[in-house]
């Protein structure tokens, strides 16, 4: 029994190379999975940026009056959200590429909204009557407001929302 144990002196070079090769295979597989997961984790950031851009454009577009070209806003929005648009609420397609999120590549991304030609009247239940000095002078009855349909389309780095 003593002779058998004394002849085992260590690990051969071949055994070490086989162990190192198996370790490299396991490490490469693990690294590939982690890289794939990190790529998929980056996708919601692009989608979240796209949603925020649409919400920001929607909020800025609500500052315009429907009944004419006169925006009820500062002069920085007088010609549309990105400038050069004389009728931002007119029917058709309006390009607003200047509002693309910074994460989007400008060469293969686009951002626009399409408005319908029809303006629908919508009744509002109660409307406050404001005086010229900003005080509420009473409550009125039902009123109507014009509503315009707007559809936003944003394409960013291969994703469409």
Secondary structure as GFF3:
##gff-version 3
##sequence-region A 1 161
A	DSSP	alpha_helix	2	6	.	.	.	ID=ss1
A	DSSP	alpha_helix	13	61	.	.	.	ID=ss2
A	DSSP	three_ten_helix	75	77	.	.	.	ID=ss3
A	DSSP	beta_strand	92	95	.	.	.	ID=ss4
A	DSSP	three_ten_helix	97	99	.	.	.	ID=ss5
A	DSSP	three_ten_helix	106	108	.	.	.	ID=ss6
A	DSSP	beta_strand	110	124	.	.	.	ID=ss7
A	DSSP	beta_strand	127	130	.	.	.	ID=ss8
A	DSSP	beta_strand	136	140	.	.	.	ID=ss9
A	DSSP	beta_strand	143	156	.	.	.	ID=ss10
A	DSSP	beta_strand	159	160	.	.	.	ID=ss11
###
